[in-house]
Amino acid sequence: MPLPKSLNPLRERPFRLLWTARSISAMGNALMPVTVVFAILRTGGSALDVGAVLTCQAVGQVAMLPVGGVWADRLSRKLVLMATDAVQALCYGLLAVLIFLHHAAVWQFGVAYTVAGMAFAFFTPASRAVVPELVDAGNLQPANALLGLTDSSTKVLGPALAALLLAVSGPGTAILIDAVSFLVSCGLVSRMRLLRPVARSERQRFFADLRDGWTVVARRRWYLANLFSWGVWNFALAFLFVLGPVVMQNGHGGATAWSVVLSTGAVGSIVGGLAALRYRPRRPLVTTNAAALLGIGPLALLAPPAPVLVIALGVAVAFAMTALCGEVLATTQQQLFPAELLARVSSLDWMISLIAMPAGYAAAGPVAQLLGLRATLLAAAALIGTPCVLLNLLPGVRSVQRFPDGTIGIADERHATGRAAVAS
């Protein structure tokens, strides 16, 4: 039976191997948010220790993202992915052994999570940059959507499976499964052949390579503004995750209501990923910036607050939009910038997002104490909406188009290239 057109990327064996590898490692990694909390608590740690370990991971990621971007452009991205899988397998494997031997301490969790976070900082830019080496331009968006769907689906299934494993055998087993999933992923990626390998530019000093990658973004100020706008969006959305439970706890259903809201959001992410398999907007940046306005909904609905089911619907719509826009934006980035610089561009994108959301988490509580819950939620909603509207006024943002052949580019540059070809 022939595959639907939206699943065309799976016809390519190299992409099938990447997708399978990502699915397996993502499923293993989805066990960790629940597992590691209880593993730390069972070793005598406190909530403060849990926060410190998670902070170690975040700091490791942010600190190493620029380095990861440079090396993912210098080396074969396949080798970078294999190395990151191997490092994470080693970190989590050693942690599982320590737990089984009853020798695990909080500092060991911190070290393991720091190193794993640093490895993930190499993985993220390499993972996005390798996709154009596996599929043609017309199949980039469905390829990104398939990978995104894997992440969304495992985040729904992972916590439930982690809870089952914790009940049956304990945290060591779940962490060992995560380690094995990375080993399997490494093996699958090792069999992946790059169909469109990138010609590497001449290697320079590290900071010169880093500058080249970030300069190519800075030259297009409208694109840099677009990245920072989505950073602001992430900052403001973080207020939802901090203040939403507070609103629910104040006589609106408590933890049960909030779990319903988050569950519908997870379903919305899957729906958005499915939509990304088929929907390909003609003006990608204009469309995604307009759609980002839907992020206002959950924050505005919490302010009165609206009934729980209405809030849940608003969250589902916002998360569906986020998943869809994420794949459209990734596909746009993969085609707007030179392939040999793509990992460095991606690392800048990821760094802005990874800094923005924790900053939002940190700011939400103090701002709510200063302004009150309702005013803070409405201010966050306004913070989401304003950049989205202003960005679409920029000519550069409006110039990015999807052409009849399915590729994405800048209209003026494409027309100039066409005229030059005719003249020659």
Helices and strands as residue ranges (DSSP letters): G 5-11, H 13-29, H 32-42, H 47-74, H 77-100, H 106-130, G 131-133, G 137-139, H 140-168, H 171-190, H 206-218, H 221-249, H 254-276, H 284-291, G 292-295, H 296-302, H 308-336, G 339-341, H 342-371, H 373-391, H 395-399, E 400-402, E 408-410, H 411-423
